[in-house]
Amino acid sequence: MQKWIMSGLFFVACALAIALMFTLPGKEEVAHEEKPSMPEVTMDAAAADAMVKASCISCHGDQLQGGAGPALDQVGGHMDVEAIYKIVSNGKGMMPAFKGQLTDEEIANIALYLADHK
């Protein structure tokens, strides 16, 4: 009886593996996925500061010292503008994505503003 159970489990595992091989995206599809590219903007520190205060201080603290989220007061010292833009756009971990809430230009302005914090 155990041989039949083991044979059945083996068959199910093989069928699942074959199904996943044909449904998961390949390297080419993953490589061609649209990645956010930061638009060219001139930093407006006052507007960026206002947006950061409106959207970020609840998790990152009023002085960006950290809280529920990591500290951002020196984030520019270890992350570049593109990396900050990508995280603000897509979110990361518990941080939500702001792509639908802010325009690409607003996100780029915030990324430039935070990158200056070194």
C-alpha positions as CSV (number, residue, x, y, z in Angstrom):
1,M,0.0,0.0,0.0
2,Q,2.9,2.4,0.8
3,K,4.3,1.9,-2.7
4,W,1.0,3.2,-4.2
5,I,1.0,6.2,-1.9
6,M,4.6,7.1,-2.7
7,S,3.9,6.6,-6.4
8,G,1.0,8.9,-6.3
9,L,2.9,11.6,-4.4
10,F,5.8,11.3,-6.9
11,F,3.3,11.7,-9.8
12,V,1.7,14.7,-8.3
13,A,5.2,16.3,-7.6
14,C,6.2,15.7,-11.2
15,A,3.0,17.1,-12.6
16,L,3.4,20.2,-10.4
17,A,7.0,20.7,-11.6
18,I,5.9,20.4,-15.2
19,A,3.1,22.9,-14.7
20,L,5.4,25.4,-13.0
21,M,8.0,25.1,-15.8
22,F,5.4,26.3,-18.3
23,T,3.7,29.0,-16.3
24,L,6.6,30.8,-14.5
25,P,8.2,33.6,-16.5
26,G,11.6,32.9,-18.0
27,K,14.8,34.9,-17.8
28,E,13.9,36.8,-21.0
29,E,10.5,37.9,-19.7
30,V,11.9,38.9,-16.3
31,A,14.7,40.9,-18.0
32,H,12.2,42.8,-20.2
33,E,9.9,43.7,-17.3
34,E,9.4,47.5,-17.1
35,K,11.7,48.9,-14.4
36,P,11.0,52.3,-13.1
37,S,13.3,54.9,-14.5
38,M,13.7,58.2,-12.7
39,P,12.5,61.2,-14.7
40,E,14.8,64.2,-14.9
41,V,13.7,66.8,-12.4
42,T,15.2,69.8,-10.6
43,M,15.0,69.4,-6.9
44,D,12.5,71.6,-5.2
45,A,13.5,71.2,-1.5
46,A,10.4,72.9,-0.1
47,A,8.0,70.8,-2.0
48,A,9.9,67.6,-1.2
49,D,10.1,68.5,2.5
50,A,6.3,69.1,2.5
51,M,5.7,65.7,0.7
52,V,8.0,63.9,3.1
53,K,6.2,65.5,6.1
54,A,2.8,64.5,4.7
55,S,3.8,60.9,3.7
56,C,6.8,59.7,5.6
57,I,7.1,61.0,9.1
58,S,4.4,58.6,10.5
59,C,6.9,55.7,10.0
60,H,10.3,57.4,9.7
61,G,9.9,60.0,12.4
62,D,9.5,63.8,12.3
63,Q,13.3,64.3,11.9
64,L,13.7,61.2,9.7
65,Q,15.4,59.6,12.7
66,G,13.5,56.3,12.3
67,G,10.6,54.7,14.1
68,A,8.4,52.0,12.7
69,G,10.5,52.4,9.5
70,P,14.3,52.8,9.2
71,A,16.1,56.2,9.8
72,L,16.3,58.3,6.6
73,D,18.3,61.2,8.1
74,Q,21.5,59.8,6.5
75,V,20.1,57.6,3.7
76,G,22.0,59.5,1.0
77,G,25.3,58.3,2.5
78,H,24.6,54.7,1.6
79,M,22.0,54.7,-1.2
80,D,22.0,56.5,-4.5
81,V,19.1,58.5,-6.0
82,E,18.0,55.6,-8.3
83,A,17.8,53.1,-5.4
84,I,15.8,55.6,-3.3
85,Y,13.5,56.3,-6.3
86,K,12.9,52.6,-6.8
87,I,12.0,51.9,-3.2
88,V,9.7,54.9,-2.9
89,S,8.0,53.9,-6.2
90,N,7.6,50.1,-5.6
91,G,7.8,49.9,-1.8
92,K,10.0,47.4,0.1
93,G,9.2,45.1,2.9
94,M,6.5,46.8,5.1
95,M,6.8,50.1,3.2
96,P,4.0,50.7,0.7
97,A,4.5,51.7,-2.9
98,F,3.8,55.4,-3.6
99,K,3.7,54.9,-7.4
100,G,-0.1,55.3,-7.5
101,Q,-0.3,58.0,-4.9
102,L,2.4,60.4,-6.1
103,T,3.5,61.3,-9.6
104,D,6.9,60.1,-11.0
105,E,8.2,63.7,-10.8
106,E,7.1,64.0,-7.1
107,I,8.8,60.7,-6.3
108,A,12.0,61.8,-8.1
109,N,11.9,65.0,-6.2
110,I,11.7,63.1,-2.9
111,A,14.5,60.8,-4.0
112,L,16.7,63.8,-4.8
113,Y,15.8,65.4,-1.4
114,L,16.6,62.2,0.6
115,A,19.8,61.5,-1.4
116,D,21.1,64.9,-0.1
117,H,20.8,63.6,3.5
118,K,24.3,62.3,4.1
